[in-house]
Amino acid sequence: MLSARPGVMSMLKDRLEQKKRKNLLIVDYGKYSRVRKWTLGLESGGDQVAIIRTSGSISRTRGPLSLPGSSSIVGEQLIEKIRSVRESERYKAVILRIDSPGGDALASDLLWREIRLLASSKPVVASMSDVAASGGYYMAMAATTVIAEKLTLTGSIGVVTGKFNLGKLYERIGFNKEVISKGKYAELFVAEQRPFRPDEAELFEKSAKNAYKQFRDKAAFSRSMTVDEMEEVAQGRVWTGKAASSRGLVDAIGGFSRAVAIAKQKANIPQHRKVRLVEMSRPSPSLPEIVSGIGSSLLGLESAVKGILQDVASSGAVQARMEGILFEGLENAPSAANPVFLLLKDYFSSF
């Protein structure tokens, strides 16, 4: 296919400084697939470095409409994985690979604590790929060293919060919901069929401000900055990796190979010595898990609506998440094909 695109070949020759060569050397998939793992550092003796990959939106628990194996960061599962790495003596260092626009603020805070504990026992290098913003950066800032690529979208130290009033939608589809509660603010996050009362709105605003303050102050602590210094780069601002580096949010610029080199340096492993990179990825879902996940997405109407709302906002209605990715991420979610989701999408797009 490349031979049919002379423009691409010409560009590659320029980038590789091979203009005089008639044909570039190309490795086909057959040869590439036969490359031995040890040549890439994936299998070898000696010291081991754990690789923890985190990708997708952050939630506390897996929602009823989430299929096993879908791209998301489930707080309780990731915490269990981090603890197992911390308690093991076989790993000399850890590389936390992050690609996340954020998500649930409480889950992000709990992950920050666990990563801090991990970093107190062994070097942790946060390697940020495409996006590590809001909750994604919340996790990264707990590491010993933070690395970003030049165009990594990062920062976004802030929260996005709100509440849906689905009263008119429920009327449209003939759905009625009644909440029986005890306590002044018991319905704060469960009564989505009505707007906030004035006192509820005031409490909700205070909660959001407190969540932002906590995020900002912990970011300042993690990056050894004053609160005033952090405020200058916080307030929800989004930076490229290069810009974040010049503002103290990132320690170094580079990709995964740079992260491996720094992890070896922090763990006092000579650069020339090979290490074994151990992937801590979760195994692929079994058929029963997939069937169970699909079955969850076919529950009754109220369960479906609740599940979709869990993707949109946490039970605390506070998200350490990049704005603009909230609904875009939902459209790529496994629940996007659910008829209730399509109805909700159609309803909200009518405004």
N, C-alpha and C positions, 0 to 999 in steps of 0.2 A: 504494500500500500504506500510505503514511503517513496518508492521509485516513481509512483504516479504523481508525486507532489514535488516537483523540482524546487519550488520556492522553499519548502521545508528543508530539503537536503542542503540547499545553498545556505540557509540560515544556520543549520547545524555545523556546516563546514566553517563558517565565520566564527561561531562560538567556540569551536574546538581547535581553531587555528589550523585547519587542514584544507585550505583553499586549493592547494596544488594537487591534492589527491583526487583521482577520478571517481573512485567509489569508496565510501566510508565502510569501515568494518561494522557489520551489523550482527548482533547475536539474536537468533530466533528463539521462540518460546521453548522449543524442545531442548536446546542447549542450556538456556537459562534455568529451566526447571530441574536440570541435573546438577546444578551447582551445590556442592556439599554445604551443609549448614554451618560446619565449623569455620569455613572461610569467612562467614559473616559474623562470627562471634556468637552464634546461636547454640553451638555445642562445642564444649571444650572442657578440659579439666580446670582445676584451680578455683579462684575466687568467683563467686556468683553475685550478679547484680539483678535485683528484681525489677521487672517492668510492669507497672500498673497503668493500664490504659483506661481513660475516662472519656466518654464521648456522648454528647446529647444533653438534653435538658435534665436538670436536677430535681428529684422528688424525694420525699421521705420514704414512701413505700410504693410498691408497684400498684398502679391503678387498675380497676376492674376491666378497663378497655385496652390495657397494654398487653401485647403479645410477648411471651417469653422470647428473649433474644433480640428484641427491638432496641434501637439505638437510644438509650437513656441511661442516666446515672441514678440508681436507686440507693439512697443514703444508707439504709440499714445493711444492704448487701456489700457496698463498698467499705463501710466501716468494719465489717467482719473480715474482709480481705486485708485491710490495712493492719488490723490487729494481729492477724496470723503472720504477716511479714515482720511486724515489730517483735513478736514473741519468738521468732525463729532466729537462730544464731548462724544459719548457713549463708544469709545475705549480708554482704559487706556494705552495700549501698542500694538506694532505690531511685529509679527514674519514674516520675509521675508524668505521664503523657496526657495532656489536657486539650480537649477540643469541645468547648461547651460555652453557650451563650448565657448560662446561669439557670436559675429556677427557684425552688423553694428556699426562702431565706434561713429558716431554722435548720433545714438539712445542710445547707452550705456552712452554717456556723458549727454544727456538730462535726462535719468533715474537717473543718479548719482545726478544731481541737484535736481530732485523732491524728491529723498529719503533723501537728506540732509535737505531739507525744512521740510519733514515729521519728521525727527529726531530732528529738532529744536522745535517741538511742543509736541512730546511724544516719549518715548523710542522705538527704533527700533532694534530688534535683527536679524541679518542675520544668518540664519541656513543653512549651505552649505551641500548638500548631496553627490552624486557621483562626480560631476564635477562643479566647480565654477571658471572657468579660463577665462582670458582675459576679455571680456565684462561681463561675469558672476561675476568675481571678482570686476570689475569696479562698478557694482551695490552694491556688498557686502560691499566694503570699505566705502560707504557713511553712513552705519548704525552706531548706537551707540555702539554696541558690535558685533563682528564677531566670529561665532562658526563654527568649522569644525569637521568632523569625522577624525579619524586617517589616513584613506587612501583616503580622499577627494583629488582629483586632483585640485590644485588651483594655484593662481599666474598667470603665463604667461602674465606678464605685458609687452605688446608689441603689434605690429600690423602686420598683414599679408596683403600684397597688391599686385596688379598686374593687367595686362590687357590681355584679350584674343584677339588674332588676328585670326578671323574666316574667313579670306579671302579665303583660300583654301577649307574650309568646304563649303562655299557658292558656290564656283565653282563646287564642287562635286555634290551638290544637285540642281544646276541650279537656285540659288537664287541671285538676284542682288540688291544691296542697294546703293543708292546715297544720300548723305547728303548735303543739302543746308544750309549754315550757314553764319553768319556775326559776325566777331570778331576773334581775333588771336587764342584764346584757346576755342572757342565755341564747337569744336568737340572732346575735350579731352576725354570725357566719353561716347560719343555716336557713334563714328566712330570705331566700332569693326571690320570693314572689312579691316582695314589696321593697320600697326604698328605705334608707336609714331614717330613723327618727333623729331630731337635732342632737340629742345627747349621745346617741350611737355614733353619729358622724364625727362628733368631737373626740370621742374615745378612739375611733378608727384612725383619725388624723394623728393623734398622739402616738399611737402604736407604730404608724409608719415612720414618724420622725425618730422615734426611739430605735427602730430597726436600722435606719440610715446612720444614726449616731454610733451605734454599736459597730457597724461595718466600717465606718470611717476611722474610729478610734483603734480598732484592731488592725486595720491596715497601717495606720501610723506606727503602732507598736511593732508590727511585723517587719516594717521597712526601716525601723530606727529613725523615724521622722517625728517632728512635733505635729500636734493636731492641726495647727494653723498651716504648716507646710503641706500636710496631706489635703487639707481643705482646698488648696489651690489647684490640685490635680484631681480632686474627687468630684462631687456634685453631679455624678452621672456622666462625666466626660469620657469619651472613647478615644483611645490613642492607637496609632500603629506601634508595632514593637520597637521600631527605631526611636519614635518620639517618646515612648514610655521609658526607654533606657536613659534618655537624656534627662528625664524627670524623676529618676530614682525608683521607678516602679519595677524595673527589670535590671538584672545584674549583668547579663551578657546577651549578645545576639548570635544566633546559630540554630541549627537543626538538631536532629536526634544524635548524630555523630558527635557534635559538640557536647551534648548532654552526657554521653558515655565518657568522653574524655574528662569532663569536670567531675563526674561521679568517681572515676578512678583516682583523680587527684585528691578529692576530699576524703576518700577511703584509704589514702596512702598506698595505692597500688601503682607500681611503675607503669608508665604509658606503653612500654613495649610488651608488657605481659598481657596475654590474652585472658579475657574473662568470659564467663558464661552468662549470657543474658537470658534470664528465666521469665517467660511470659506468665503473668498471673491472670490471664483472661479467663472468663467464665466459659465452661464448655457449651457447645451448641445445644439448643433445646431438644429434648426427646419428642417423639410423636405424641405421647400422652400430654406433655406440657403444651404443645401447640394446639391440640384439640381442646384442652382445658381453657386456654387463652381465648380461642375462638368462641367457645361456649359462653365465656364471661361477657363477650361483646354482644351476645344475643339475649341479654336479660331484659327485664321489663323496662318500660319507658322511664320511670323515675331513676332506676339504677343507671341507665344510659346517660341521662342528663347529668347526673351527679358525676359520673366518670369523666365526661367531657369537661365539666367545670373543674375537675381536679387537674386536668392538663392546663387549663387556662389560668387558674389561681389556686394557691395552696389553701388548706383549711384556715390558715392564718391570714390569707388574702394578701400576703406580702411576698414579693418576688425580688430576689437579687438577680435580675435578668435584664439583658439588653432590650431596650424598646425596639419595636419593629420586627423582632424575631418571634414575638409571642404567637401571632396568628400564622405566620409563615411556617413555623415549626409544627403547628397543629395540622396544617394541610398536608404535611408529609408524614403524619403519624398514622399508625395502623388503623386508628379509629376513624380516619377521614372518609372511609367508604361506608361507614355506618349511616343508615338512612336518617337517624335522628341528628347526626352531625350535619348532614347535608341540609336538613330542615333549618337547623340553627344558623348555618352559614348563609342560607338564603334569606333568613329573617334579618340578620344583622347587616347584610349587604343592602337591604332595602332602605336603610336610614340615609 
